[in-house]
Amino acid sequence: MLQSLLARGRLMVGFGTNLDPSEDLLHSGKRGHGCRPTIFFGPKRDALSLITRQVHTSIILKPRRHKDFETKVFVLDFPAGDPETSKQWREATDDFGGQIFPKAEYLPLKEASSQLMPDADVYRQAFEILDAHSSWQNKLKIHIETFVWNDQLRERLSIEGAQDFQAWLIHWHKPEIGAANLLQSTHVDEDQGALTSFRHQVFFSVKGYHGSQAADLAFAECGWNQQGHFARDRFKDILSSISHRDDVLGYYYASESKTGNSKLSLEPKSLDAIGQTDGLAVWSWNTNESFELAYSLDNSLDSFAERSAKPFAKDLELALDTDRKWLASKTAAPEYLDSRAKEIYQRTLLTLKQMQDPEGGIIAAPEFHYPFTHCGGYGYCWGRDAGFISYAMDVCGMHEESAEFYRYMAKCQSADGSFLHRHDMDGNLGASWGHLQPDETGSVVFGIWQHVKLANNKDLAEELRSMVERATNWLVESKHSTDPELPIEGHDLWEERIGVHYYAVGAMAAGIKAGIDLYNFMSWDAPQTWQQAFDNLKALAHSDRFIERRDQQAFFARTLLRKLDRATKSNMDQVGAKTLTQTNKAGRDEYLLERDFVTDISQLGAGYPYGVFDYENNGSEWDQLIDVTFEQLWRPGVGGIGRYEADHYRDGNPWVLATLWLALAADERGKTDMARQCWQWVYEHASPEGLLAEQIDPKTGKPAWVMPLTWSHAMYGLAVHQLREEVVK
């Protein structure tokens, strides 16, 4: 799970505590001892634009004056880097120890403070030694200030309590540019003092600076991993070179006669490597001054070489000023919110901006789990998520960003007018396990109408008229394969079951109504079939097919004609549920459950945000649905709202977006106490950095699994402006 995120332009960087959830399945909300930059994406935001997710940094300290029987070198190891590299470097440090007295000592660091500024994409951290060690007497603290500017992640490090030590900073990474570990190249440029990995037109370089001057490399090399040579394996040699550098000259003499040459007496095995590669670079560091690490994204070696060093403080001020002016141009949070709620709101706006690719697409979250063994990944654009996200953008005054999203969506539209599962940032269909999810097309048309209305953007309506018309026609014309009274079947919004879903009916109806409203707004003639199709879907949402009415109670079906496997059909038959068997076009039997009455937060979508449900004539039934949703989905102990009854994903953890969804739906119906309880729960479960996760760990009460989740932040932005004052104060 990522703890923090910085993004600007073509570069996005995640700071993680555990990037592989398979290592921590029970409690993915565990924060650990802090984080470092651990995953880089560029030049786009999607999963295919991975640069590296294997990065590690350490500091080696050597006393300026040494005596026998004293530790010669200390390894300060930052947390949450690459776990395998950290393990190997610790083992190398332990192996390097002397027969009686240690020559080297491993000192793991922990995060002492973490502040992601609420009004700018600037991250400030401090680290200190995790445990007390008898041979380390000084009180040490490392301060790091980080931001992204001009396609560079810039880190300024300063250290307290090490003025009597020489220091070397060690960086290691293994490139996976383009989400691949093949066809990579890594290169050491000794003249530039940089380590560069590249593939095609993506060049990722790491360089050290003293002030505005490039720092000389003390040592660097590349590894040809397919030949069994890993650059990270050189760590023990580096320790030896640093430890023994004064043995012949004499410790006292060396301490009084420093020449300033801190290069290591090692010959690199390779300055260039191809295939599966890694690279390691070491820079010396005068601990009385700050040191900068710059991670650059470029299109070529030439463009990297042409970069001129800019003062850190100057670019930091530009970043601060840019973000603050941008925030000031958006819709401010209501004055009655407290300072913490306003900070989360500011971070929400910056997060929505971070998650949008320069080409307009909006990812669900930064990708964090490439094996796809525990989830299907998040580094793509879903029309459904982004429909909510763009709606929040417009409510929060991010009209330009919302318009760019819909220009991007025009590239994603299928030939038949629909919008399929998910897409990369070039508009290509992404890896999929459920191509057709009918609600997504409805969400896109609903969202663009919200944008045109709220931003009064008639120019965009003209520009994308064809997209709207084709999508609305698809919503109107798409029918169920065997029951023409129903709309087309497909996967539900959770992408777990196939059928005709109540949420999808609401989204499709809202999409058609949005097409009609947009056409009326533009004084265009909408086809008569659109109104009839909307009326039919709205009637279906209120019909006995979806709502079973008995004894003054209303039971809402989640799904009609839900596809089952043979074993599940047998179970349903045994409990008396009505099932059907039919033969599909391929000649195989298909098994269907007539109605699924599982309580699901998404059922509220027909009311909020889509406004399809008739509160005036059926308000008491809707109120029952809201009450049942709260009763059945509020999680005992930890609190918060789960997605649905018997949710198997992550054992049914509470979701931030589900809790805010209920808050908004409840507040619409005047259920103030319920809405306030949901709002307060989300407020209390934001991370210290002001980020909102997908889920909350029921054991720890901490953010879990994916963070930040763009949809969670979108719901927060909507809640800030749409919940009544008495709910959020």
C-alpha positions as MATLAB code, in Angstrom:
seq = 'MLQSLLARGRLMVGFGTNLDPSEDLLHSGKRGHGCRPTIFFGPKRDALSLITRQVHTSIILKPRRHKDFETKVFVLDFPAGDPETSKQWREATDDFGGQIFPKAEYLPLKEASSQLMPDADVYRQAFEILDAHSSWQNKLKIHIETFVWNDQLRERLSIEGAQDFQAWLIHWHKPEIGAANLLQSTHVDEDQGALTSFRHQVFFSVKGYHGSQAADLAFAECGWNQQGHFARDRFKDILSSISHRDDVLGYYYASESKTGNSKLSLEPKSLDAIGQTDGLAVWSWNTNESFELAYSLDNSLDSFAERSAKPFAKDLELALDTDRKWLASKTAAPEYLDSRAKEIYQRTLLTLKQMQDPEGGIIAAPEFHYPFTHCGGYGYCWGRDAGFISYAMDVCGMHEESAEFYRYMAKCQSADGSFLHRHDMDGNLGASWGHLQPDETGSVVFGIWQHVKLANNKDLAEELRSMVERATNWLVESKHSTDPELPIEGHDLWEERIGVHYYAVGAMAAGIKAGIDLYNFMSWDAPQTWQQAFDNLKALAHSDRFIERRDQQAFFARTLLRKLDRATKSNMDQVGAKTLTQTNKAGRDEYLLERDFVTDISQLGAGYPYGVFDYENNGSEWDQLIDVTFEQLWRPGVGGIGRYEADHYRDGNPWVLATLWLALAADERGKTDMARQCWQWVYEHASPEGLLAEQIDPKTGKPAWVMPLTWSHAMYGLAVHQLREEVVK';
ca = [
       0.000    0.000    0.000;
       1.235    3.456   -0.817;
       1.543    5.909    2.035;
       2.009    8.996   -0.075;
       2.106   10.133   -3.678;
       3.650   12.955   -5.689;
       2.836   13.624   -9.338;
       3.209   16.443  -11.802;
       3.482   16.511  -15.561;
       4.723   13.190  -16.905;
       6.119   11.756  -13.650;
       4.229   10.046  -10.822;
       6.008    8.628   -7.765;
       4.566    6.464   -5.002;
       5.980    6.187   -1.490;
       5.132    2.767   -0.152;
       5.236    0.668    2.959;
       4.436   -2.623    1.264;
       4.047   -2.769   -2.484;
       3.329   -6.490   -2.576;
       0.057   -7.242   -0.768;
       0.775  -10.963   -0.873;
       3.314  -10.338    1.902;
       0.711   -8.792    4.175;
      -2.703  -10.135    3.302;
      -4.226  -10.101    6.768;
      -3.389   -6.531    7.732;
      -2.639   -4.503    4.638;
      -3.234   -1.356    6.662;
       0.001   -1.848    8.585;
       1.972    1.366    8.221;
       5.398   -0.050    9.011;
       8.369    2.139    9.909;
       7.951    4.697    7.135;
       8.397    4.970    3.422;
      10.671    6.100    0.623;
      10.085    6.600   -3.115;
       9.395    3.018   -4.159;
       7.508    3.072   -7.457;
       7.902    5.391  -10.459;
       5.569    5.848  -13.443;
       6.078    7.831  -16.619;
       5.515    9.326  -19.082;
       1.888    8.363  -18.408;
      -0.058    7.380  -15.296;
      -1.246    3.885  -16.226;
       0.062    0.455  -15.251;
       1.867    0.084  -18.573;
       3.965    3.158  -17.776;
       5.844    1.594  -14.883;
       9.503    2.677  -14.725;
      10.638    0.825  -11.626;
       9.156   -0.630   -8.455;
      12.455   -1.905   -7.070;
      14.387    0.986   -5.504;
      16.534    1.120   -2.402;
      18.601    3.776   -0.644;
      21.004    3.614    2.290;
      23.631    5.830    3.905;
      27.050    4.636    5.085;
      28.709    6.649    7.838;
      32.408    6.388    8.727;
      33.886    8.191   11.764;
      36.260   10.959   10.748;
      38.578    9.796   13.551;
      38.765    6.093   14.260;
      40.507    3.822   16.784;
      40.833    0.078   16.910;
      38.042   -1.835   18.634;
      35.541    0.782   17.419;
      32.964    0.231   14.693;
      34.416    1.382   11.390;
      31.200    1.935    9.409;
      27.501    2.285   10.164;
      24.846    1.404    7.586;
      21.717    3.559    7.924;
      19.021    1.661    6.027;
      15.823    3.459    5.064;
      12.541    1.570    5.527;
      10.134    0.460    2.825;
      12.576    0.239   -0.007;
      13.167   -2.986   -1.893;
      12.796   -5.778    0.718;
      15.172   -8.221   -0.966;
      17.906   -5.604   -1.352;
      17.463   -4.478    2.240;
      17.808   -8.081    3.384;
      20.956   -8.658    1.339;
      22.595   -5.442    2.481;
      21.858   -6.268    6.108;
      23.344   -9.740    5.678;
      26.407   -8.228    3.998;
      26.810   -5.820    6.917;
      26.520   -8.631    9.458;
      28.980  -10.819    7.522;
      31.469   -7.966    7.447;
      31.791   -7.959   11.221;
      35.147   -8.657   12.875;
      36.105  -11.704   14.886;
      35.665   -9.931   18.234;
      34.553   -6.364   17.586;
      32.177   -5.401   14.763;
      33.678   -3.611   11.795;
      30.242   -2.621   10.510;
      26.905   -2.131   12.173;
      23.474   -2.112   10.553;
      21.153    0.628   11.868;
      17.605    0.442   10.482;
      15.821    3.779   10.339;
      12.241    4.596   11.202;
      10.077    7.490   10.166;
       9.859   10.111   12.912;
       7.461   12.412   11.075;
       5.557   12.527    7.792;
       3.803   15.553    6.319;
       2.251   15.687    2.887;
       1.461   19.381    2.683;
      -2.295   19.899    2.277;
      -1.948   22.858   -0.080;
       0.941   21.710   -2.293;
       2.524   18.539   -3.636;
       5.463   18.702   -1.262;
       6.362   15.859    1.097;
       8.421   16.345    4.258;
       9.789   13.480    6.307;
      12.203   12.878    9.139;
      13.924    9.590   10.009;
      15.756    8.411   13.088;
      17.419    5.192   14.231;
      14.860    2.498   14.970;
      16.558    0.917   17.986;
      19.150    1.998   20.534;
      22.616    0.596   19.784;
      25.465    0.572   22.279;
      28.088    1.548   19.739;
      26.115    4.496   18.405;
      26.216    7.398   20.841;
      24.896   10.331   18.795;
      21.298   11.443   18.442;
      20.762   11.289   14.716;
      17.941   12.616   12.536;
      17.658   12.785    8.743;
      15.298   15.342    7.189;
      14.024   14.917    3.614;
      12.005   17.396    1.569;
      10.611   16.123   -1.732;
       8.618   17.446   -4.683;
       8.175   16.873   -8.421;
       9.048   19.609  -10.877;
       9.975   19.593  -14.549;
       9.679   15.785  -14.739;
      12.086   15.353  -11.827;
      11.574   14.003   -8.353;
      13.859   16.182   -6.256;
      14.867   15.169   -2.736;
      16.902   17.327   -0.385;
      18.454   15.392    2.485;
      20.053   16.890    5.572;
      21.414   15.058    8.580;
      21.754   16.035   12.228;
      24.156   14.334   14.633;
      26.676   13.131   12.042;
      29.072   16.082   11.860;
      31.936   13.829   12.997;
      31.350   11.347   10.187;
      32.058   11.009    6.504;
      29.001    9.870    4.555;
      28.219    8.024    1.332;
      24.730    7.788   -0.072;
      23.947    4.590   -2.003;
      21.119    4.261   -4.511;
      20.084    1.031   -6.267;
      17.271    0.319   -8.706;
      16.141   -2.329  -11.152;
      14.263   -0.945  -14.169;
      10.987   -2.386  -15.447;
      10.298    0.321  -18.009;
       7.061   -0.362  -19.831;
       6.071   -2.890  -17.123;
       8.651   -5.360  -18.422;
      11.947   -6.712  -17.137;
      13.324   -7.541  -20.587;
      14.969   -5.295  -23.184;
      16.151   -2.876  -20.502;
      19.396   -0.910  -20.621;
      21.275    0.618  -17.716;
      24.220    2.976  -18.171;
      26.702    4.742  -15.900;
      27.771    8.176  -17.081;
      30.817    8.980  -14.988;
      31.179   12.445  -16.530;
      27.579   13.357  -15.654;
      27.750   11.554  -12.311;
      24.509    9.768  -13.163;
      22.960    6.317  -13.353;
      20.481    5.951  -16.231;
      18.102    3.165  -17.224;
      16.259    3.368  -20.508;
      13.987    1.566  -22.932;
      12.561    3.021  -26.127;
      11.852    6.715  -25.369;
      11.847    6.503  -21.583;
      15.124    7.510  -19.878;
      15.196    7.360  -16.083;
      18.269    8.943  -14.496;
      19.412    9.361  -10.903;
      21.977   12.021  -10.057;
      23.419   13.558   -6.900;
      23.988   17.267   -6.216;
      25.820   19.391   -3.674;
      23.829   22.590   -3.924;
      23.603   23.382   -7.647;
      26.787   21.449   -8.427;
      26.691   17.856   -9.605;
      28.187   15.459   -7.078;
      31.008   13.216   -8.286;
      30.335    9.515   -8.281;
      32.375    7.672   -5.675;
      31.465    4.419   -7.407;
      28.842    3.074   -9.816;
      28.201   -0.017  -11.867;
      25.512   -1.919  -13.751;
      24.501   -5.555  -13.484;
      23.655   -8.071  -16.206;
      21.110  -10.030  -14.174;
      20.672  -12.771  -16.775;
      24.387  -13.530  -16.348;
      24.047  -13.782  -12.579;
      25.723  -10.401  -11.942;
      23.592   -8.098   -9.811;
      24.957   -4.660   -9.011;
      23.365   -4.805   -5.551;
      25.652   -7.743   -4.694;
      28.589   -5.316   -4.574;
      27.470   -3.889   -1.242;
      29.974   -5.890    0.803;
      32.803   -4.701   -1.465;
      31.639   -1.119   -0.956;
      31.674   -1.584    2.809;
      35.165   -3.004    2.615;
      36.436   -0.162    0.447;
      35.069    2.473    2.808;
      36.098    0.633    5.955;
      39.731    0.010    4.937;
      40.458    3.264    3.118;
      42.641    4.591    5.970;
      44.196    1.332    7.201;
      47.556    1.840    5.454;
      47.798    5.602    5.801;
      46.941    5.582    9.507;
      43.693    6.601   11.216;
      45.017    9.630   13.086;
      47.056   10.900   10.157;
      44.133   10.433    7.775;
      41.719   12.267   10.070;
      44.022   15.309   10.154;
      45.028   15.236    6.493;
      41.916   14.750    4.407;
      42.484   15.356    0.710;
      38.785   15.495   -0.161;
      38.963   12.501   -2.473;
      36.120   10.208   -1.458;
      36.140    7.885   -4.448;
      36.117    4.203   -3.648;
      38.978    1.928   -4.670;
      36.725   -0.411   -6.680;
      36.714   -1.177  -10.369;
      33.197   -1.384  -11.815;
      32.446   -4.686  -13.490;
      30.304   -2.942  -16.093;
      29.237    0.602  -16.991;
      26.592   -0.644  -19.439;
      24.167   -3.552  -19.202;
      21.272   -4.800  -21.293;
      18.431   -7.285  -20.866;
      17.472   -7.740  -17.231;
      19.571   -5.105  -15.532;
      20.095   -3.202  -12.346;
      22.341   -0.331  -11.359;
      24.028    1.028   -8.252;
      25.520    4.467   -7.607;
      27.427    5.860   -4.623;
      28.030    9.550   -3.927;
      30.068   11.030   -1.087;
      28.228   13.467    1.157;
      29.574   16.237    3.343;
      27.185   15.874    6.261;
      27.597   19.520    7.246;
      25.636   20.384    4.102;
      22.473   19.108    2.471;
      22.558   16.614   -0.392;
      20.118   16.349   -3.277;
      19.003   13.290   -5.197;
      17.263   14.037   -8.498;
      15.325   11.340  -10.347;
      14.737   12.547  -13.913;
      12.418   11.403  -16.698;
      13.579   12.286  -20.215;
      13.058   11.259  -23.837;
      16.743   10.693  -24.637;
      20.243   10.816  -23.205;
      20.703   14.138  -24.971;
      17.715   15.724  -23.256;
      19.018   14.507  -19.888;
      22.491   15.909  -20.638;
      20.922   19.260  -21.520;
      19.255   19.595  -18.117;
      20.762   22.460  -16.175;
      20.894   22.311  -12.410;
      18.357   24.657  -10.824;
      18.556   25.750   -7.188;
      16.419   23.430   -5.082;
      14.867   26.255   -3.099;
      13.878   28.171   -6.227;
      12.088   25.226   -7.845;
      10.481   24.341   -4.520;
       9.072   27.844   -4.292;
       7.744   27.548   -7.851;
       6.025   24.263   -6.982;
       4.468   25.737   -3.838;
       3.301   28.847   -5.645;
       1.893   26.899   -8.593;
      -0.146   24.535   -6.428;
      -1.456   27.237   -4.135;
      -2.582   29.405   -7.036;
      -4.238   26.413   -8.656;
      -6.122   25.558   -5.467;
      -7.201   29.165   -5.054;
      -8.794   29.043   -8.509;
     -11.077   26.127   -7.524;
     -14.236   26.064   -5.439;
     -13.299   26.516   -1.799;
     -14.607   24.262    0.950;
     -17.496   25.756    2.964;
     -16.352   27.940    5.829;
     -18.195   25.862    8.420;
     -15.870   22.883    7.914;
     -13.109   22.531   10.494;
      -9.453   22.902    9.535;
      -8.763   19.154    9.241;
     -11.760   18.606    6.919;
     -10.554   21.518    4.780;
      -7.058   20.058    4.613;
      -8.439   16.700    3.446;
     -10.472   18.607    0.850;
      -7.403   20.436   -0.453;
      -5.508   17.149   -0.605;
      -8.529   15.675   -2.403;
      -8.333   18.292   -5.154;
      -4.597   17.760   -5.542;
      -5.131   13.987   -5.632;
      -7.764   14.265   -8.359;
      -5.269   16.339  -10.312;
      -2.450   13.845   -9.664;
      -4.518   10.912  -10.914;
      -5.230   12.583  -14.247;
      -2.824   11.802  -17.043;
      -1.560   14.686  -19.215;
      -3.692   13.184  -22.012;
      -6.867   13.460  -19.898;
      -7.451    9.913  -18.652;
      -8.013    9.350  -14.920;
      -6.652    6.231  -13.257;
      -8.526    4.492  -10.450;
      -5.331    4.411   -8.376;
      -1.599    4.031   -8.909;
      -0.857    0.435   -9.850;
       0.692   -1.458   -6.960;
       0.246   -5.182   -7.581;
       1.466   -6.387  -10.950;
       1.104  -10.152  -10.415;
      -2.723   -9.683  -10.421;
      -3.028  -12.585   -7.975;
      -5.180  -10.770   -5.401;
      -6.871   -8.141   -7.554;
      -7.135   -7.120  -11.182;
      -5.040   -4.003  -10.863;
      -5.934   -0.323  -10.595;
      -3.702    1.569  -13.024;
      -6.332    2.068  -15.737;
      -9.288    4.355  -16.434;
     -12.800    3.030  -15.772;
     -15.655    5.023  -17.293;
     -17.726    4.316  -14.195;
     -15.197    5.514  -11.618;
     -14.252    8.474  -13.746;
     -17.917    9.380  -14.264;
     -18.136    9.992  -10.509;
     -14.658   11.557  -10.471;
     -15.368   14.040  -13.276;
     -18.682   14.919  -11.614;
     -16.744   15.711   -8.436;
     -14.236   17.716  -10.471;
     -17.023   19.913  -11.831;
     -18.675   20.327   -8.424;
     -15.266   21.380   -7.058;
     -14.560   23.821   -9.903;
     -12.107   21.644  -11.863;
     -13.863   22.303  -15.160;
     -10.806   22.280  -17.398;
      -9.705   18.936  -16.029;
     -13.178   17.469  -16.490;
     -13.342   18.651  -20.102;
      -9.992   17.030  -20.871;
     -11.253   13.773  -19.429;
     -14.190   13.666  -21.847;
     -11.942   14.439  -24.791;
      -9.913   11.438  -23.715;
     -13.037    9.280  -23.399;
     -13.870    9.945  -27.054;
     -10.752    7.893  -27.873;
     -12.037    5.010  -25.739;
     -15.478    4.664  -27.304;
     -16.180    1.394  -29.102;
     -17.521    1.274  -32.641;
     -21.033    0.424  -31.375;
     -21.059    3.497  -29.092;
     -20.454    1.703  -25.794;
     -17.602    2.148  -23.340;
     -16.043   -1.144  -22.341;
     -14.353   -2.207  -19.115;
     -11.211   -0.053  -18.731;
      -8.579    1.667  -20.862;
      -4.955    2.727  -20.726;
      -3.985    6.365  -21.107;
      -3.772    6.068  -24.899;
      -7.403    4.950  -25.042;
      -6.629    1.274  -25.686;
      -8.755   -1.397  -24.043;
      -6.974   -2.617  -20.935;
      -6.516   -6.125  -19.604;
     -10.057   -7.280  -18.816;
     -12.078  -10.000  -17.114;
     -15.458   -8.380  -17.827;
     -15.546   -6.411  -21.067;
     -19.166   -5.292  -20.964;
     -20.414   -3.411  -17.923;
     -23.499   -1.527  -19.159;
     -23.485    1.005  -16.331;
     -20.184    2.463  -17.577;
     -21.700    3.867  -20.762;
     -24.513    5.418  -18.739;
     -21.988    6.926  -16.318;
     -20.046    8.604  -19.109;
     -23.108   10.268  -20.678;
     -24.424   11.252  -17.241;
     -21.044   12.766  -16.392;
     -20.595   14.796  -19.554;
     -24.035   16.328  -19.063;
     -23.080   17.337  -15.512;
     -19.967   18.979  -16.937;
     -21.760   20.845  -19.722;
     -24.403   22.040  -17.260;
     -22.104   23.042  -14.382;
     -19.364   24.555  -16.562;
     -21.785   25.914  -19.185;
     -19.425   24.351  -21.706;
     -21.432   24.358  -24.905;
     -18.260   24.218  -26.979;
     -17.435   20.788  -25.576;
     -20.988   19.616  -26.204;
     -20.578   20.598  -29.856;
     -17.176   18.947  -30.044;
     -18.366   15.663  -28.562;
     -21.914   15.564  -29.911;
     -21.217   12.430  -31.927;
     -19.826   10.631  -28.875;
     -22.924   11.486  -26.825;
     -25.320   10.488  -29.585;
     -23.662    7.146  -30.266;
     -23.462    6.300  -26.562;
     -27.091    7.262  -25.918;
     -28.257    5.249  -28.913;
     -26.377    2.233  -27.534;
     -28.114    2.646  -24.167;
     -31.479    2.848  -25.903;
     -30.999   -0.065  -28.286;
     -29.118   -2.623  -26.180;
     -31.490   -5.368  -25.023;
     -31.209   -8.576  -23.068;
     -30.326  -11.644  -25.101;
     -33.478  -13.574  -24.126;
     -35.841  -11.078  -22.460;
     -36.561   -7.991  -24.613;
     -38.235   -6.222  -21.674;
     -34.855   -5.935  -19.983;
     -31.754   -3.968  -20.935;
     -28.603   -5.799  -21.958;
     -26.970   -8.028  -19.367;
     -23.358   -7.597  -18.318;
     -21.000   -7.513  -15.356;
     -21.990   -5.497  -12.301;
     -20.007   -2.508  -11.093;
     -17.960   -4.743   -8.760;
     -17.107   -6.896  -11.805;
     -18.056  -10.116  -10.040;
     -21.380  -11.304  -11.508;
     -23.316  -11.203  -14.771;
     -26.967  -10.270  -15.074;
     -29.256   -7.239  -15.199;
     -28.304   -5.130  -12.201;
     -30.371   -2.525  -10.403;
     -27.415   -0.167  -10.394;
     -26.902   -0.637  -14.134;
     -30.574    0.074  -14.835;
     -30.273    3.337  -12.899;
     -27.045    4.307  -14.668;
     -28.410    3.476  -18.118;
     -31.628    5.410  -17.461;
     -29.629    8.365  -16.144;
     -27.402    8.249  -19.220;
     -30.376    8.379  -21.564;
     -31.956   11.214  -19.550;
     -28.627   13.053  -19.633;
     -28.522   12.718  -23.420;
     -32.051   14.182  -23.628;
     -31.219   17.042  -21.243;
     -27.993   17.877  -23.055;
     -29.779   17.954  -26.412;
     -32.500   20.202  -24.995;
     -29.839   22.472  -23.445;
     -28.178   22.795  -26.856;
     -31.524   23.216  -28.673;
     -30.958   20.023  -30.628;
     -33.744   17.595  -31.481;
     -33.432   14.391  -29.483;
     -34.801   11.216  -31.096;
     -38.234   10.287  -29.729;
     -36.963    6.795  -28.961;
     -34.736    8.235  -26.253;
     -37.637    9.459  -24.077;
     -39.535    6.183  -24.473;
     -36.438    4.179  -23.533;
     -35.885    6.343  -20.458;
     -39.521    5.944  -19.377;
     -39.264    2.164  -19.766;
     -36.094    1.885  -17.693;
     -37.465    4.170  -14.996;
     -40.639    2.075  -14.842;
     -38.509   -1.083  -14.609;
     -36.632    0.393  -11.602;
     -39.979    0.767   -9.809;
     -41.557   -2.463  -11.047;
     -42.350   -5.716   -9.265;
     -39.510   -7.357  -11.162;
     -37.033   -5.440   -9.017;
     -39.119   -4.614   -5.945;
     -40.994   -7.291   -4.045;
     -43.700   -5.633   -1.975;
     -45.276   -7.511    0.940;
     -46.487   -6.685    4.442;
     -45.720   -2.973    4.039;
     -42.147   -3.811    3.193;
     -40.173   -3.340   -0.004;
     -37.379   -5.760   -0.880;
     -35.105   -4.507   -3.663;
     -33.492   -7.075   -5.938;
     -29.865   -6.398   -6.753;
     -29.759   -8.478   -9.944;
     -32.221  -10.123  -12.320;
     -31.356  -13.255  -14.299;
     -27.998  -13.615  -12.597;
     -25.746  -16.235  -14.196;
     -24.807  -19.161  -11.966;
     -22.483  -22.113  -12.222;
     -23.942  -25.590  -11.899;
     -22.963  -26.031   -8.237;
     -24.459  -22.689   -7.184;
     -27.662  -23.473   -9.068;
     -27.966  -26.716   -7.131;
     -27.541  -24.823   -3.862;
     -30.147  -22.253   -4.881;
     -32.607  -24.984   -5.795;
     -32.134  -26.582   -2.377;
     -33.048  -23.358   -0.541;
     -36.088  -22.813   -2.756;
     -34.804  -19.942   -4.872;
     -36.236  -19.748   -8.362;
     -33.675  -20.697  -11.022;
     -33.895  -21.065  -14.780;
     -32.019  -23.129  -17.324;
     -31.582  -21.991  -20.914;
     -29.433  -22.908  -23.881;
     -27.070  -20.216  -25.134;
     -26.009  -19.521  -28.708;
     -23.063  -21.891  -28.336;
     -25.422  -24.738  -27.472;
     -24.416  -24.929  -23.795;
     -26.770  -24.859  -20.829;
     -26.768  -21.644  -18.805;
     -28.154  -21.373  -15.295;
     -29.832  -18.223  -14.027;
     -31.099  -17.008  -10.665;
     -34.341  -15.144  -11.259;
     -33.683  -12.538   -8.568;
     -30.786  -11.839   -6.195;
     -31.882   -9.906   -3.086;
     -28.442   -9.239   -1.604;
     -28.245   -5.768   -0.034;
     -25.664   -3.775   -1.999;
     -24.593   -0.147   -1.568;
     -24.766    0.321   -5.344;
     -28.564   -0.040   -5.282;
     -28.633    3.505   -3.918;
     -27.245    4.730   -7.253;
     -30.739    4.905   -8.730;
     -31.372    7.688   -6.223;
     -27.942    9.235   -5.716;
     -26.382   10.379   -7.962;
     -28.624    9.360  -10.862;
     -31.967   10.751   -9.654;
     -33.990    8.054  -11.418;
     -35.995    6.846   -8.421;
     -39.299    8.602   -7.765;
     -39.065    9.890   -4.216;
     -42.414   11.686   -4.418;
     -44.494    8.567   -5.007;
     -42.205    5.865   -3.668;
     -40.243    7.695   -0.978;
     -41.166    5.340    1.871;
     -39.807    2.363   -0.074;
     -36.563    4.197   -0.742;
     -36.242    5.096    2.912;
     -36.585    1.410    3.761;
     -33.749    0.599    1.348;
     -31.511    3.227    2.975;
     -32.284    1.919    6.461;
     -31.678   -1.708    5.464;
     -28.413   -0.725    3.775;
     -27.173    0.863    6.976;
     -28.377   -2.008    9.185;
     -26.879   -4.740    7.009;
     -23.676   -3.138    5.766;
     -22.397   -1.146    8.776;
     -19.430   -3.214    9.945;
     -19.421   -4.163   13.648;
     -16.430   -2.938   15.609;
     -14.494   -0.950   13.043;
     -17.608    0.713   11.575;
     -18.003    1.963    8.028;
     -20.087    0.560    5.194;
     -19.161   -2.549    3.234;
     -19.994   -3.036   -0.424;
     -22.617   -5.753    0.017;
     -23.677   -8.661    2.196;
     -21.262  -11.617    2.186;
     -18.568   -9.679    0.327;
     -15.606  -12.008   -0.186;
     -13.095   -9.442   -1.492;
     -10.679   -8.692    1.381;
     -13.270  -10.369    3.656;
     -15.723   -7.519    3.237;
     -13.734   -4.637    4.680;
     -15.565   -1.299    5.005;
     -15.065    0.970    1.998;
     -14.613    4.738    2.171;
     -16.571    5.416   -1.019;
     -19.448    3.165    0.113;
     -19.676    5.007    3.429;
     -19.763    8.395    1.716;
     -22.304    7.078   -0.797;
     -24.658    6.201    2.040;
     -24.009    9.576    3.677;
     -25.056   11.404    0.515;
     -28.101    9.184   -0.078;
     -29.210    9.414    3.554;
     -28.799   13.182    3.673;
     -30.940   13.536    0.552;
     -33.760   11.930    2.529;
     -33.184   13.996    5.653;
     -31.596   11.173    7.646;
     -29.192   13.530    9.402;
     -27.898   11.232   12.143;
     -27.068    8.427    9.719;
     -25.388   10.809    7.282;
     -23.387   12.416   10.107;
     -22.226    9.026   11.424;
     -20.988    8.049    7.951;
     -19.260   11.397    7.368;
     -17.572   11.339   10.763;
     -16.281    7.819   10.175;
     -14.594    8.822    6.918;
     -13.213   11.992    8.498;
     -11.638    9.932   11.284;
     -10.164    7.331    8.920;
      -8.252    9.570    6.550;
      -4.525    8.919    6.705;
      -2.234   11.349    8.565;
      -1.234   12.702    5.137;
      -4.897   13.435    4.308;
      -5.288   10.578    1.829;
      -8.313    8.300    1.495;
      -7.951    4.585    0.901;
     -10.275    2.156   -0.791;
     -10.812    0.183    2.408;
     -10.139    0.277    6.134;
      -8.471   -2.616    7.920;
     -10.945   -3.980   10.520;
      -8.117   -5.083   12.839;
      -6.094   -1.880   12.919;
      -8.648    0.724   11.817;
      -6.015    2.036    9.393;
      -6.169    2.628    5.614;
      -5.862   -0.633    3.710;
      -5.192   -2.202    0.339;
      -5.166    0.754   -2.097;
      -4.344    4.387   -1.313;
      -5.115    6.877   -2.614;
      -8.260    5.632   -4.377;
      -9.450    8.337   -6.745;
     -13.117    7.381   -6.393;
     -12.874    7.734   -2.582;
     -11.518   11.258   -2.969;
     -14.194   12.083   -5.545;
     -16.919   11.069   -3.094;
     -15.287   13.215   -0.431;
     -15.302   16.220   -2.759;
     -18.998   15.649   -3.521;
     -19.781   15.221    0.169;
     -18.033   18.463    1.121;
     -20.289   20.464   -1.182;
     -23.511   18.437   -1.109;
     -23.949   17.358    2.508;
     -25.867   19.846    4.636;
     -24.039   21.948    7.212;
     -25.611   20.137   10.164;
     -24.156   16.857    8.878;
     -20.517   17.904    8.546;
     -20.044   20.431   11.366;
];
